[in-house]
Amino acid sequence: MYKYIIALVIVIVFSLPFLNLSSNYNEKEIRLGMSGPFSGNLHTLGEELMLGINAYFRHINEQGGINGRVFRVITRDDRYEPKITAENTEGLIKKQKVFALIGFIGTPTSKVALPIAMKYRVPFIGAFSGAKFLRANPRNPLVLNGRTSYRKEIEALIKYFVDEGKYKKIAVFYQNDSYGRSGLIDIKEILRHRDAKLVAEGSYKRNTLSVGNALYEISQNKPEVVILIGSTKPTAEFIKRAREDKNLKNVKFGAISFIGSSMLLKALHGDVKNIIFSQVVPSPWGALSQEVGLYRDLMDKYYSGREYSYVSLEGYFVAKLTAELFKRVGKDFTKEDFIDEIRYLYSEIEKSRNLDESKRVCKCLNNVYLTYYDDGIFWDIDEKDK
């Protein structure tokens, strides 16, 4: 008898993640879980993304929510440490009973969170990462990205420096983990069939400022361009030291979006000469679309005095995508209905990638904008000579 009871308990426990997939969602609010670096070296990144997410959700909540349900984002600090992220993810799902995970920040952190989301069949929306595993083929049905891949960002930078700028000696400064190493592989593959070569590579350990060895390795080979695949503070430290190095004084830098252009600007006290930034959303200052205009209005309304940024604009887009999903499934829906809707929305975004920007489903997911900073503002490269 006891054996049968034990067997029944085991079946129930292992079935728990899947029990409610076919029953209607009956909660009065929509709880979403977010783990991010709200302290430590990357705390500004976490705060900025959260500002954009909250700005849009506050706007929706003030209008009565979606079908009477308001949004609540439950945050947990992981200090950009994967072990803490895993613990946070389990807690958000099992204790806080969140419906979906939103805006997880970073590649190594998302890499440990996604398997947990898959275990409990929880949607994983708008991770602040361009990692390959979030863009697997076939597509993971639980994942909806709010940004393009790091590879596309790197391709755009290489095209600018190598194809158009005719630079031939490229180096890479990268974070020594899954995020940075993946970028290193991409650079090698992208350069393979071009009239340029990777002359040096230097890495640093995540959540440290130990960039000395990287600087030495790169300096010895006298590159013309350094592609930066790191986080804000170590990248700023590397640039400061490179500018004092006789072999690197005139080097050009290409920084991908995870570094955070506005944050790097502050870390370098406004001196970002010779740096080209790749962005995955349009200019939060200059874009004339209604979507970006509403972002600016909401930031002014809820966070007066806070500066606009590419990161908070991305958070705004992620929240908008999420709200759109809940609008589409209607008032009475199951989790499987929601997961199906992710697939439909993703397909619409993919089909609209070649349309005029004003007609796209979302100005995200497929886009890369190369920018530079001048006269107090970030400008698109395409606008340089206009």
Secondary structure as UniProt FT lines:
FT   HELIX           2..15
FT   HELIX           16..18
FT   TURN            19..22
FT   STRAND          29..36
FT   TURN            41..42
FT   HELIX           43..62
FT   TURN            63..64
FT   TURN            67..68
FT   STRAND          69..77
FT   TURN            79..80
FT   HELIX           82..94
FT   STRAND          100..102
FT   HELIX           107..119
FT   TURN            120..121
FT   STRAND          124..125
FT   HELIX           132..135
FT   TURN            141..142
FT   STRAND          143..144
FT   HELIX           150..158
FT   HELIX           159..164
FT   STRAND          169..175
FT   HELIX           178..191
FT   TURN            192..193
FT   STRAND          197..204
FT   TURN            206..207
FT   HELIX           212..219
FT   TURN            220..221
FT   STRAND          225..229
FT   HELIX           232..243
FT   TURN            246..250
FT   STRAND          252..255
FT   HELIX           257..259
FT   HELIX           261..267
FT   TURN            268..270
FT   TURN            273..274
FT   STRAND          275..279
FT   TURN            284..286
FT   HELIX           290..302
FT   TURN            304..305
FT   HELIX           310..329
FT   HELIX           335..351
FT   TURN            352..354
FT   HELIX           357..359
FT   STRAND          369..374
FT   TURN            375..376
FT   STRAND          377..380
FT   HELIX           381..383
FT   TURN            384..385
//
